[in-house]
Amino acid sequence: MEGLRKHIAPYEGIIRFVVAMLAANWLWKLTVTGDEYGYGAVTWFGLDLTWQFDRLCDHIAGAVYTMLEWCGQVVTLTDGNHLRFPETGAGTVIVWGCTGVKQSFIWLVIMLAARGRWQDKLWYIPVGWLFAYAFNIFRIFMVALLTKNHPEWFELLHTYLFKYLFYGFFFLLWLLYDERIARK
């Protein structure tokens, strides 16, 4: 057993990261219910959080709408969370799964499981949330922009590419913390 411990010691941080990320994802799926596509109620331990998520969806859609306009795109925003490009007819709906709340929860669990001083975690967790918020807005902006002329790319971009880039982004944030802050 001591030999195994010695061999995995250099990977302890990465193992913690992966286990925390998987555990947080499992805990989220166990405690939060709602239609993945944004229809119906969102609950956490039975507590209805639908209106909070609806407001976040509207906020995120508004931010993406503003960014698209800044880039010279002709876009409409209706019902608070429906973005549409009139010239191509393509569009997207920002639903509760697009808010980044799940990813922020996963980030919290990753950081709580990470080694290091609590004083450092107390400021680094919110910094990670700010970066996650900005990355989430950028992610949705890019999906909307890239699917304007290629709506068939939506599944690839949304479900695969940007989803895993989000987790890769968290890994880099955690790595920065682990290597530069927790080890000092």
Salt bridges, closest charged atoms under 4 A:
GLU12 OE2 - ARG16 NH2 3.12
ASP79 OD2 - HIS82 ND1 3.81
GLU87 OE2 - LYS148 NZ 2.83
ASP120 OD2 - ARG117 NE 3.20
GLU152 OE2 - HIS150 ND1 3.55
ASP178 OD1 - ARG115 NE 2.83
ASP178 OD2 - ARG183 NH2 3.74
GLU179 OE2 - ARG183 NH2 3.62
